[in-house]
Amino acid sequence: MFSLGKLSNTSVQPVYFDIRLKSPYKNILLIHGTPLEASPIPISGHLVFSIPEAVAVKKISLKLVGTFKLEFLQVGQHKNSSLTSVVKERRTIFECVWNNLLVSSEGVITVGPSDSRDSGSNGSSHAASSSALSSSSLNSLLKPMKKTSSTSQLHLPPNGVSFTPYDGVATSPGQSFSLREGNYELPFKVSLPPQTAETIEGLQAGSVLYRFEAHMDRGSFKTSFTKHKYLRLFRTLSPDNLALGEEMSVSKSWPDRLQYEISIPSRAIPVGGVTPVTVNLYPFQKGYRLCKIDADLIQYYAFKDQSGQLYDDESIVMHQGMTKFENLHGCDPLQDNLVTDKIELKSSLRFPQNLKQVTQDCDIGGDAIRVRHKLSVKIYLKRKVDGEDKSTEIKANIPIFLYVSPHVPVEGRLVLLDNSGKIHFRSGEGVCLFEKQTTLAQPTSSASLNNLHRLRDGSLTVSYFPQEDTEAPPTYSNHMYDQLYDGSESSARQTPETMRSGASTPDQIRPLMRATTESRLILDDLSKSVQDLSLEELNRVPAYDLIGEDAQDEPALPLSELTPSYDNSDETLPSRVTSPEPISVTPHRHSHLFQGGLANFVRSRSRNQDRDEHSIVSPSTRSRSHSGSRLH
């Protein structure tokens, strides 16, 4: 009986196949600033694979896809009965395609924020995509190619490549590429628009997820080699953002009763961060008792589908309370927390660090997803009136902005991808984000981040950025003793912390830390000689008579010998032609004081001849003058 046989799938799978993103954090891309202030986001990396034998491929393509998803149950009331409907929507809001990494490393954005801004029907989105494809195809046709290949198969160099092998080569649809055994690193790059939506993975009803898809198309009904990878895009704030220095405060006063004020130092707080909270109470009546203080983090979120229907809800994602006020000034715990004076409570709140529990503030294009947060503080008081306890509740809502920061520990959801590229979340398990991929990380610089510090006035402060990011420009005094990397093994073993000024500053001050080896030896000898001197001996002032007698015994060097003269450049001088011989000099030094002046180091005697301003000195006279000079 006639049979088509099995599909050809005898080729050995690649030994290694991965998509490496060029980023300091593993599979995470940070976008600095809001969509209005951010610049185009460069993204680059390499598609890395290793094949044990030669393989013929049609092309090696790569795709970055961003998917918006809505899936939840909507419950409504109608005539004393509840109605339940399923809301389910899934569409692509971003797509970037690298058609063939063997020919070009530049990606083309086929679906972007401008296309997803119109939340119309599917036909409009497909029309926008086709127009984008047509414009990109037209641009590729107008772009001049370097050369055209007419051969049916292009052979790559042996042992693999680490670049685009046929960059700019125009290939025909029937051409193929012969990949020999070896390791390959094909680069890719593209610039994402500033309005690109960030990753939303914590909300149960909606999400925005990104993933890479790499395909090694072998053609001829052969199974393609495929690789999928999950990518996270987060927006973060720069240290000079205005929201970081914007203090938020809520206050109110009831005449003849009490006044309150609640404040936090910054409106922008990172996910997993800690913020100081100050609560001031001014009682105008006696008898108030402080029962408890509650703080809740309320998350508001809204979704909009393609038909324009809006779905919104809110939930409490964090709750913290305080019921014990033992060391609080103005509150007497022995009298059932009786308020006796002004209360100034300085405490702190730590926000959740799991993105499953809390989601950062965001505005996905076209109001598809919107997330906001507010901090709700409630103060419960009681006061006896006519023998009965009457409760007083103070409620204050402070709007805050939650963002993702790489300097604060953040935990994301554990993501698994199947062979078809579908994303699955492992329930109850998380993964730590923003772990440095390089070994030259600086953990000590961020050790004091997100920790409270009490100032001298008793107030609390916190820093969310390392000192290196807030210095503009870096101060010279903090880096004057930094060591330069000279390429040696000892320098390679040193960490950036040991090479900084704080760790490399010597005990004795050395003015030249970057001097050569010879200069360092000289400086060490000088420092040792200075260390042998006592402070009492250095501060002792010599008598004038001793200095005067010593100056009379040692004649000073004539002024004519301090600097060279044009008259002494005659070649007939034998003393300047012959090389000098070493002469031992015995300095004249008292045991109890120091003598200064050039005569302490070099003593010479010369004959001073009176010369007329217009007279010329003969060579014989000049020779006798130099031969008569002596050193003592």
MOLINGI-V611205 format. One record per pair of residues at least 24 apart in sequence whose ideal C-beta (glycine too) atoms are under 10 Angstrom apart, sorted by the first residue. I is the first residue (numbers start at 1). J is the second residue. If there is no record, write none. Layout:
# MOLINGI-V611205
I_J + I_J
This chain:
# MOLINGI-V611205
4_221 + 7_220 + 7_221 + 7_222 + 7_223 + 8_218 + 8_220 + 8_221 + 8_222 + 8_223 + 9_218 + 9_221 + 9_222 + 9_223 + 10_222 + 11_51 + 11_52 + 11_53 + 11_54 + 11_55 + 11_56 + 11_218 + 11_222 + 11_223 + 11_225 + 12_51 + 12_52 + 12_53 + 12_55 + 13_51 + 13_52 + 13_223 + 13_225 + 14_48 + 14_49 + 14_50 + 14_51 + 14_52 + 14_55 + 14_179 + 14_184 + 14_216 + 14_225 + 14_227 + 15_49 + 15_50 + 15_51 + 15_52 + 15_183 + 16_48 + 16_49 + 16_50 + 16_51 + 16_183 + 16_184 + 17_47 + 17_48 + 17_49 + 17_50 + 17_51 + 17_184 + 17_214 + 17_216 + 17_225 + 17_226 + 17_227 + 18_46 + 18_47 + 18_48 + 18_49 + 18_50 + 18_212 + 18_214 + 18_227 + 18_229 + 19_45 + 19_46 + 19_47 + 19_48 + 19_49 + 19_62 + 19_64 + 19_188 + 19_211 + 19_212 + 19_213 + 19_214 + 19_227 + 19_228 + 19_229 + 19_231 + 20_44 + 20_45 + 20_46 + 20_47 + 20_48 + 20_185 + 20_187 + 20_188 + 20_229 + 20_437 + 21_45 + 21_46 + 21_188 + 21_212 + 21_229 + 21_231 + 21_437 + 22_46 + 22_187 + 22_188 + 22_189 + 23_231 + 23_232 + 23_437 + 24_406 + 24_434 + 24_435 + 24_436 + 24_437 + 24_438 + 24_441 + 25_232 + 25_234 + 25_406 + 25_433 + 25_434 + 25_435 + 25_436 + 25_437 + 26_232 + 26_431 + 26_432 + 26_433 + 26_434 + 26_435 + 26_436 + 26_437 + 27_210 + 27_212 + 27_229 + 27_230 + 27_231 + 27_232 + 27_415 + 27_433 + 27_437 + 28_199 + 28_231 + 28_232 + 28_233 + 28_234 + 28_404 + 28_406 + 28_410 + 28_412 + 28_433 + 28_434 + 28_435 + 28_437 + 29_192 + 29_196 + 29_198 + 29_199 + 29_210 + 29_231 + 29_232 + 29_233 + 29_234 + 30_198 + 30_232 + 30_233 + 30_234 + 30_235 + 30_236 + 30_404 + 30_405 + 30_406 + 30_434 + 31_192 + 31_194 + 31_196 + 31_197 + 31_198 + 31_233 + 31_234 + 31_235 + 31_236 + 31_404 + 32_235 + 32_236 + 32_237 + 32_238 + 32_241 + 33_194 + 33_235 + 33_236 + 33_237 + 33_238 + 33_241 + 34_194 + 34_195 + 34_235 + 34_237 + 34_241 + 34_243 + 34_363 + 34_403 + 35_113 + 35_193 + 35_194 + 35_195 + 35_196 + 35_197 + 35_198 + 35_235 + 35_363 + 35_365 + 36_194 + 36_195 + 37_194 + 37_238 + 37_241 + 38_192 + 38_193 + 38_194 + 38_195 + 38_196 + 38_235 + 38_238 + 39_191 + 39_194 + 40_190 + 40_191 + 40_192 + 40_193 + 40_194 + 40_196 + 41_190 + 41_191 + 41_192 + 41_193 + 41_194 + 41_196 + 41_233 + 42_189 + 42_190 + 42_191 + 42_192 + 43_96 + 43_107 + 43_188 + 43_189 + 43_190 + 43_191 + 43_192 + 43_196 + 43_231 + 43_233 + 44_105 + 44_107 + 44_187 + 44_188 + 44_189 + 44_190 + 44_191 + 45_185 + 45_186 + 45_187 + 45_188 + 45_189 + 45_212 + 45_229 + 46_101 + 46_105 + 46_162 + 46_163 + 46_184 + 46_185 + 46_186 + 46_187 + 46_188 + 46_189 + 47_98 + 47_101 + 47_105 + 47_184 + 47_185 + 47_186 + 47_187 + 47_188 + 47_212 + 47_214 + 47_216 + 47_227 + 48_160 + 48_162 + 48_183 + 48_184 + 48_185 + 48_186 + 48_214 + 48_227 + 49_160 + 49_179 + 49_182 + 49_183 + 49_184 + 49_185 + 49_186 + 49_214 + 49_216 + 49_225 + 49_227 + 50_160 + 50_181 + 50_182 + 50_183 + 50_184 + 50_185 + 51_160 + 51_179 + 51_180 + 51_181 + 51_182 + 51_183 + 51_184 + 51_216 + 51_225 + 52_181 + 52_182 + 53_179 + 53_180 + 53_181 + 54_155 + 54_156 + 54_158 + 54_178 + 54_179 + 54_180 + 54_181 + 54_182 + 55_177 + 55_178 + 55_179 + 55_180 + 55_181 + 55_216 + 55_218 + 55_222 + 55_225 + 56_153 + 56_155 + 56_176 + 56_177 + 56_178 + 56_179 + 56_218 + 56_219 + 56_220 + 56_222 + 57_100 + 57_102 + 57_156 + 57_176 + 57_177 + 57_178 + 57_179 + 57_215 + 57_216 + 57_217 + 57_218 + 57_219 + 57_222 + 57_224 + 57_225 + 58_100 + 58_102 + 58_171 + 58_173 + 58_174 + 58_175 + 58_176 + 58_177 + 58_215 + 58_216 + 58_217 + 58_218 + 58_219 + 58_220 + 58_222 + 58_224 + 59_98 + 59_99 + 59_100 + 59_101 + 59_102 + 59_103 + 59_171 + 59_173 + 59_175 + 59_176 + 59_177 + 59_215 + 59_216 + 59_217 + 59_218 + 59_219 + 59_224 + 60_98 + 60_99 + 60_100 + 60_101 + 60_102 + 60_103 + 60_177 + 60_179 + 60_184 + 60_186 + 60_214 + 60_215 + 60_216 + 60_217 + 60_224 + 60_225 + 61_97 + 61_98 + 61_99 + 61_100 + 61_101 + 61_102 + 61_213 + 61_214 + 61_215 + 61_216 + 61_217 + 61_224 + 62_96 + 62_97 + 62_98 + 62_99 + 62_100 + 62_101 + 62_105 + 62_107 + 62_186 + 62_188 + 62_190 + 62_212 + 62_213 + 62_214 + 62_215 + 62_227 + 63_95 + 63_96 + 63_97 + 63_98 + 63_99 + 63_107 + 63_110 + 63_211 + 63_212 + 63_213 + 63_214 + 63_215 + 63_421 + 64_94 + 64_95 + 64_96 + 64_97 + 64_98 + 64_107 + 64_109 + 64_188 + 64_190 + 64_192 + 64_210 + 64_211 + 64_212 + 64_213 + 64_229 + 64_231 + 65_92 + 65_93 + 65_94 + 65_95 + 65_96 + 65_97 + 65_111 + 65_209 + 65_210 + 65_211 + 65_212 + 65_213 + 65_228 + 65_231 + 65_421 + 66_92 + 66_93 + 66_94 + 66_95 + 66_96 + 66_111 + 66_112 + 66_113 + 66_116 + 66_192 + 66_196 + 66_197 + 66_198 + 66_199 + 66_208 + 66_209 + 66_210 + 66_211 + 66_231 + 66_233 + 67_91 + 67_92 + 67_93 + 67_94 + 67_95 + 67_207 + 67_208 + 67_209 + 67_210 + 67_211 + 67_423 + 68_92 + 68_93 + 68_94 + 68_116 + 68_197 + 68_200 + 68_206 + 68_207 + 68_208 + 68_209 + 68_303 + 68_305 + 68_306 + 68_364 + 68_365 + 68_366 + 68_368 + 68_369 + 69_93 + 69_200 + 69_203 + 69_205 + 69_206 + 69_207 + 69_208 + 69_209 + 69_423 + 70_203 + 70_205 + 70_206 + 70_207 + 70_303 + 70_304 + 70_305 + 70_306 + 70_311 + 70_368 + 70_369 + 71_204 + 71_205 + 71_206 + 71_207 + 72_203 + 72_204 + 72_205 + 72_206 + 72_303 + 72_311 + 72_313 + 73_205 + 74_205 + 74_309 + 74_311 + 87_205 + 87_206 + 87_303 + 87_305 + 87_309 + 87_311 + 88_305 + 89_206 + 89_303 + 89_305 + 89_306 + 89_307 + 89_368 + 90_207 + 91_116 + 91_119 + 91_122 + 91_125 + 91_305 + 91_306 + 91_368 + 92_116 + 92_125 + 92_129 + 93_117 + 93_125 + 93_196 + 93_197 + 93_208 + 93_210 + 93_364 + 93_365 + 93_366 + 93_368 + 94_192 + 94_193 + 94_196 + 94_197 + 94_208 + 94_210 + 94_233 + 94_365 + 95_129 + 95_132 + 96_188 + 96_190 + 96_191 + 96_192 + 96_196 + 96_212 + 97_133 + 97_136 + 97_190 + 97_213 + 98_186 + 98_187 + 98_188 + 98_189 + 98_190 + 98_214 + 99_136 + 99_140 + 100_164 + 100_166 + 100_169 + 100_171 + 100_177 + 100_186 + 100_217 + 101_164 + 101_165 + 101_184 + 101_186 + 101_187 + 101_188 + 101_214 + 101_216 + 102_154 + 102_156 + 102_161 + 102_164 + 102_165 + 102_166 + 102_167 + 102_169 + 102_171 + 102_177 + 102_179 + 102_184 + 102_186 + 103_145 + 103_149 + 103_154 + 103_164 + 103_165 + 103_166 + 103_167 + 103_168 + 103_169 + 103_170 + 103_171 + 103_175 + 103_177 + 104_140 + 104_143 + 104_164 + 104_166 + 104_167 + 104_168 + 104_169 + 104_188 + 105_163 + 105_164 + 105_167 + 105_186 + 105_187 + 105_188 + 105_189 + 105_190 + 106_140 + 106_143 + 106_164 + 106_167 + 106_187 + 106_188 + 106_189 + 106_190 + 106_191 + 107_188 + 107_189 + 107_190 + 107_191 + 107_192 + 108_132 + 108_133 + 108_135 + 108_136 + 108_137 + 108_139 + 108_140 + 108_190 + 109_136 + 109_190 + 109_191 + 109_192 + 109_193 + 109_196 + 110_135 + 110_136 + 112_192 + 112_193 + 112_195 + 112_196 + 112_197 + 112_365 + 113_192 + 113_193 + 113_194 + 113_195 + 113_196 + 113_197 + 113_364 + 113_365 + 113_366 + 114_193 + 114_195 + 114_365 + 115_365 + 116_195 + 116_197 + 116_364 + 116_365 + 116_366 + 116_368 + 117_195 + 117_365 + 117_366 + 117_368 + 118_306 + 118_365 + 118_366 + 119_304 + 119_305 + 119_306 + 119_307 + 119_308 + 119_365 + 119_366 + 119_367 + 119_368 + 120_306 + 120_307 + 120_308 + 121_306 + 121_307 + 122_306 + 124_306 + 125_306 + 140_170 + 143_168 + 144_168 + 144_170 + 145_169 + 145_170 + 145_171 + 146_170 + 148_172 + 149_175 + 150_175 + 151_175 + 151_176 + 152_176 + 153_177 + 153_178 + 154_178 + 155_179 + 155_180 + 156_180 + 156_182 + 156_184 + 157_182 + 158_182 + 159_183 + 159_184 + 160_184 + 160_185 + 160_186 + 161_185 + 161_186 + 162_186 + 162_187 + 163_187 + 164_188 + 174_219 + 176_217 + 176_218 + 176_219 + 176_220 + 179_216 + 179_218 + 184_216 + 186_214 + 188_212 + 188_214 + 192_233 + 195_363 + 195_364 + 195_365 + 196_233 + 196_235 + 196_365 + 197_233 + 197_235 + 197_362 + 197_363 + 197_364 + 197_365 + 197_366 + 197_368 + 197_369 + 198_232 + 198_233 + 198_234 + 198_235 + 198_236 + 198_360 + 198_362 + 198_363 + 198_364 + 198_369 + 198_404 + 199_230 + 199_231 + 199_232 + 199_233 + 199_234 + 199_235 + 199_355 + 199_360 + 199_362 + 199_404 + 199_412 + 200_233 + 200_301 + 200_355 + 200_359 + 200_360 + 200_362 + 200_364 + 200_368 + 200_369 + 200_371 + 201_230 + 201_232 + 201_355 + 201_356 + 201_359 + 201_412 + 201_413 + 201_415 + 201_423 + 201_425 + 202_271 + 202_299 + 202_301 + 202_317 + 202_352 + 202_354 + 202_355 + 202_356 + 202_357 + 202_358 + 202_359 + 202_360 + 202_371 + 202_412 + 202_413 + 202_425 + 203_299 + 203_301 + 203_303 + 203_355 + 203_356 + 203_359 + 203_362 + 203_369 + 203_371 + 204_301 + 204_315 + 204_356 + 205_301 + 205_303 + 205_311 + 205_313 + 205_369 + 206_301 + 206_302 + 206_303 + 206_304 + 206_305 + 206_311 + 206_359 + 206_364 + 206_368 + 206_369 + 206_371 + 207_359 + 207_369 + 207_423 + 207_425 + 208_233 + 208_362 + 208_364 + 208_365 + 208_368 + 208_369 + 209_233 + 209_415 + 209_423 + 209_425 + 210_423 + 211_415 + 211_417 + 211_421 + 211_422 + 211_423 + 212_417 + 212_421 + 213_421 + 226_419 + 226_420 + 226_421 + 227_417 + 227_421 + 228_417 + 228_418 + 228_419 + 228_420 + 228_421 + 228_422 + 228_423 + 229_415 + 229_417 + 229_421 + 230_412 + 230_415 + 230_416 + 230_417 + 230_421 + 230_423 + 231_415 + 232_355 + 232_404 + 232_412 + 232_415 + 232_433 + 232_434 + 234_271 + 234_355 + 234_360 + 234_362 + 234_403 + 234_404 + 234_405 + 234_406 + 234_410 + 234_412 + 234_433 + 234_434 + 235_360 + 235_361 + 235_362 + 235_363 + 235_403 + 235_404 + 236_270 + 236_360 + 236_403 + 236_404 + 236_405 + 236_406 + 236_407 + 236_434 + 237_268 + 237_270 + 237_401 + 237_403 + 237_404 + 237_405 + 237_464 + 237_465 + 238_465 + 238_469 + 239_463 + 239_464 + 239_465 + 239_466 + 239_469 + 239_470 + 239_471 + 239_472 + 240_465 + 240_469 + 240_470 + 240_472 + 241_266 + 241_267 + 241_268 + 241_401 + 241_403 + 242_267 + 242_268 + 243_267 + 243_268 + 243_269 + 243_361 + 243_400 + 243_401 + 243_403 + 244_268 + 244_269 + 244_270 + 244_401 + 244_403 + 244_464 + 244_465 + 246_401 + 248_275 + 248_375 + 248_398 + 248_399 + 248_400 + 248_401 + 249_278 + 249_280 + 249_396 + 249_398 + 250_375 + 250_377 + 250_394 + 250_395 + 250_396 + 250_397 + 250_398 + 250_399 + 251_280 + 251_282 + 251_396 + 252_394 + 252_396 + 253_282 + 253_284 + 254_284 + 254_285 + 254_392 + 254_394 + 255_284 + 256_284 + 256_285 + 257_282 + 257_283 + 257_284 + 257_285 + 257_288 + 257_383 + 257_392 + 258_282 + 258_283 + 258_284 + 258_285 + 258_288 + 258_339 + 258_379 + 258_381 + 258_383 + 258_392 + 258_394 + 259_283 + 259_284 + 259_342 + 260_343 + 260_377 + 260_379 + 260_381 + 260_394 + 260_396 + 261_344 + 261_396 + 262_293 + 262_295 + 262_345 + 262_375 + 262_377 + 262_379 + 262_394 + 262_396 + 262_397 + 262_398 + 263_396 + 263_398 + 264_348 + 264_349 + 264_375 + 264_377 + 264_398 + 264_400 + 265_459 + 265_460 + 265_461 + 265_462 + 266_400 + 266_401 + 266_462 + 266_464 + 267_375 + 267_398 + 267_399 + 267_400 + 267_401 + 268_361 + 268_400 + 268_401 + 268_402 + 268_403 + 268_405 + 268_464 + 269_297 + 269_349 + 269_351 + 269_373 + 269_375 + 269_400 + 269_401 + 269_402 + 269_403 + 269_405 + 269_408 + 269_462 + 269_464 + 270_351 + 270_353 + 270_360 + 270_401 + 270_402 + 270_403 + 270_404 + 270_405 + 270_406 + 270_407 + 270_408 + 270_409 + 270_410 + 270_449 + 270_450 + 270_464 + 270_465 + 271_351 + 271_352 + 271_353 + 271_354 + 271_355 + 271_357 + 271_358 + 271_359 + 271_360 + 271_361 + 271_402 + 271_403 + 271_404 + 271_405 + 271_408 + 271_409 + 271_410 + 271_411 + 271_433 + 272_350 + 272_351 + 272_352 + 272_353 + 272_354 + 272_355 + 272_358 + 272_402 + 272_404 + 272_405 + 272_408 + 272_409 + 272_410 + 272_411 + 272_433 + 272_450 + 273_349 + 273_350 + 273_351 + 273_353 + 273_402 + 273_403 + 273_405 + 273_407 + 273_408 + 273_409 + 273_410 + 273_449 + 273_450 + 273_462 + 273_464 + 274_348 + 274_349 + 274_350 + 274_351 + 274_408 + 274_450 + 274_451 + 274_452 + 274_460 + 274_462 + 274_464 + 275_348 + 275_349 + 275_350 + 275_351 + 275_375 + 275_400 + 275_450 + 275_452 + 275_460 + 275_462 + 275_464 + 276_346 + 276_347 + 276_348 + 276_349 + 276_452 + 276_453 + 276_454 + 276_459 + 276_460 + 276_461 + 276_462 + 277_320 + 277_345 + 277_346 + 277_347 + 277_348 + 277_349 + 277_375 + 277_377 + 277_398 + 277_460 + 278_344 + 278_345 + 278_346 + 278_347 + 278_459 + 278_460 + 279_322 + 279_328 + 279_343 + 279_344 + 279_345 + 279_346 + 279_347 + 279_377 + 279_379 + 279_394 + 279_396 + 280_342 + 280_343 + 280_344 + 280_345 + 280_346 + 281_330 + 281_331 + 281_339 + 281_341 + 281_342 + 281_343 + 281_344 + 281_345 + 281_379 + 281_381 + 281_394 + 282_330 + 282_339 + 282_341 + 282_342 + 282_343 + 282_344 + 283_330 + 283_339 + 283_340 + 283_341 + 283_342 + 283_343 + 283_381 + 283_383 + 285_339 + 285_383 + 285_385 + 286_338 + 286_339 + 286_340 + 286_383 + 287_338 + 287_339 + 287_381 + 287_382 + 287_383 + 287_384 + 287_385 + 288_331 + 288_337 + 288_338 + 288_339 + 288_340 + 288_343 + 288_381 + 288_382 + 288_383 + 288_384 + 288_392 + 289_331 + 289_332 + 289_335 + 289_336 + 289_337 + 289_338 + 289_339 + 289_380 + 289_381 + 289_382 + 289_383 + 289_384 + 289_389 + 289_392 + 290_322 + 290_323 + 290_325 + 290_328 + 290_330 + 290_331 + 290_332 + 290_333 + 290_336 + 290_337 + 290_338 + 290_339 + 290_343 + 290_345 + 290_379 + 290_380 + 290_381 + 290_382 + 291_323 + 291_325 + 291_336 + 291_337 + 291_379 + 291_380 + 291_381 + 291_382 + 291_391 + 291_392 + 291_393 + 292_321 + 292_322 + 292_323 + 292_324 + 292_325 + 292_337 + 292_378 + 292_379 + 292_380 + 292_381 + 293_320 + 293_321 + 293_322 + 293_323 + 293_325 + 293_345 + 293_347 + 293_377 + 293_378 + 293_379 + 293_380 + 293_381 + 293_394 + 294_319 + 294_320 + 294_321 + 294_322 + 294_323 + 294_376 + 294_377 + 294_378 + 294_379 + 294_380 + 294_395 + 295_319 + 295_320 + 295_321 + 295_322 + 295_347 + 295_349 + 295_375 + 295_376 + 295_377 + 295_378 + 295_396 + 295_398 + 296_320 + 296_321 + 296_374 + 296_375 + 296_376 + 296_377 + 296_378 + 296_397 + 297_349 + 297_351 + 297_352 + 297_357 + 297_358 + 297_373 + 297_374 + 297_375 + 297_376 + 297_400 + 297_402 + 298_372 + 298_373 + 298_374 + 298_375 + 298_376 + 298_397 + 298_400 + 299_357 + 299_358 + 299_359 + 299_361 + 299_371 + 299_372 + 299_373 + 299_374 + 299_402 + 300_361 + 300_370 + 300_371 + 300_372 + 300_373 + 300_374 + 301_359 + 301_362 + 301_369 + 301_370 + 301_371 + 301_372 + 301_373 + 302_367 + 302_368 + 302_369 + 302_370 + 302_371 + 302_372 + 303_364 + 303_367 + 303_368 + 303_369 + 303_370 + 304_364 + 304_366 + 304_367 + 304_368 + 304_369 + 304_370 + 305_368 + 306_366 + 306_368 + 308_366 + 308_367 + 310_367 + 310_370 + 312_370 + 314_372 + 314_373 + 314_374 + 315_358 + 316_376 + 317_351 + 317_352 + 317_354 + 317_357 + 317_358 + 317_359 + 317_373 + 317_402 + 318_349 + 318_350 + 318_351 + 318_352 + 318_357 + 318_358 + 318_373 + 318_375 + 319_376 + 320_347 + 320_348 + 320_349 + 320_350 + 320_351 + 321_378 + 321_380 + 322_347 + 322_379 + 323_380 + 336_382 + 337_381 + 337_382 + 339_381 + 339_383 + 343_379 + 344_458 + 344_459 + 345_379 + 346_452 + 346_454 + 346_458 + 346_459 + 346_460 + 347_452 + 347_460 + 348_452 + 348_460 + 348_462 + 349_375 + 349_377 + 350_450 + 350_452 + 351_375 + 351_400 + 351_402 + 351_408 + 352_402 + 352_410 + 352_411 + 353_408 + 353_409 + 353_410 + 353_411 + 353_412 + 353_430 + 353_432 + 353_433 + 353_450 + 354_410 + 354_411 + 354_412 + 354_413 + 354_430 + 355_404 + 355_410 + 355_411 + 355_412 + 355_413 + 355_430 + 355_433 + 356_411 + 356_412 + 356_413 + 356_414 + 356_425 + 356_427 + 356_428 + 356_429 + 356_430 + 357_411 + 357_430 + 358_402 + 359_402 + 359_404 + 360_401 + 360_402 + 360_403 + 360_404 + 360_405 + 360_410 + 361_399 + 361_400 + 361_401 + 361_402 + 361_403 + 361_404 + 362_402 + 362_403 + 362_404 + 371_402 + 372_399 + 372_400 + 372_401 + 372_402 + 373_398 + 373_399 + 373_400 + 373_401 + 373_402 + 374_398 + 374_399 + 374_400 + 375_399 + 375_400 + 403_464 + 404_433 + 404_434 + 405_434 + 405_449 + 405_450 + 405_464 + 405_465 + 406_433 + 406_434 + 406_435 + 406_436 + 406_446 + 407_434 + 407_445 + 407_446 + 407_449 + 407_450 + 407_463 + 407_464 + 407_465 + 407_466 + 407_469 + 408_434 + 408_446 + 408_449 + 408_450 + 408_464 + 408_465 + 409_433 + 409_434 + 409_435 + 409_446 + 409_449 + 409_450 + 410_434 + 439_495 + 439_496 + 440_495 + 440_496 + 441_495 + 441_496 + 442_466 + 442_468 + 442_495 + 442_496 + 442_497 + 442_500 + 443_495 + 443_496 + 443_497 + 444_495 + 444_496 + 444_497 + 444_500 + 444_502 + 444_503 + 445_469 + 445_496 + 445_497 + 445_500 + 477_501 + 478_502 + 480_505 + 480_511 + 480_513 + 480_514 + 481_505 + 481_506 + 481_509 + 481_510 + 481_513 + 481_514 + 482_513 + 482_514 + 483_513 + 483_514 + 484_513 + 484_514 + 486_514 + 533_594 + 537_592 + 537_593 + 537_594 + 538_594 + 540_592 + 540_593 + 540_594 + 541_593 + 542_590 + 542_592 + 542_593 + 542_594 + 542_595 + 542_596 + 543_593 + 546_590 + 546_592 + 546_593 + 546_595 + 547_593 + 547_595 + 547_596 + 547_597 + 550_588 + 550_589 + 550_590 + 550_593 + 550_595 + 550_596 + 550_597 + 550_599 + 550_600 + 551_595 + 551_596 + 551_597 + 551_599 + 553_588 + 553_599 + 553_603 + 554_588 + 554_595 + 554_597 + 554_598 + 554_599 + 554_600 + 554_603 + 554_632 + 555_599 + 555_603 + 555_604 + 555_605 + 555_606 + 555_632 + 556_597 + 556_598 + 556_599 + 556_603 + 556_604 + 557_597 + 557_598 + 557_599 + 557_602 + 557_603 + 557_604 + 557_605 + 557_606 + 558_604 + 558_605 + 558_606 + 558_607 + 558_608 + 558_629 + 559_608 + 560_606 + 560_608 + 560_609 + 560_611 + 560_625 + 561_602 + 561_604 + 561_606 + 561_629 + 562_598 + 567_611 + 567_616 + 567_617 + 567_622 + 568_617 + 568_622 + 568_625 + 568_626 + 570_617 + 570_619 + 570_622 + 570_623 + 571_619 + 572_619 + 572_620 + 572_622 + 572_623 + 573_619 + 573_622 + 573_623 + 573_625 + 573_626 + 573_627 + 574_623 + 574_626 + 574_627 + 575_623 + 575_625 + 575_626 + 575_627 + 575_629 + 576_626 + 583_631 + 584_631 + 585_631 + 585_632 + 586_632 + 588_632 + 599_632 + 602_631 + 602_632 + 603_630 + 603_631 + 603_632 + 604_629 + 604_630 + 604_631 + 604_632 + 605_629 + 605_630 + 605_631 + 605_632 + 606_630
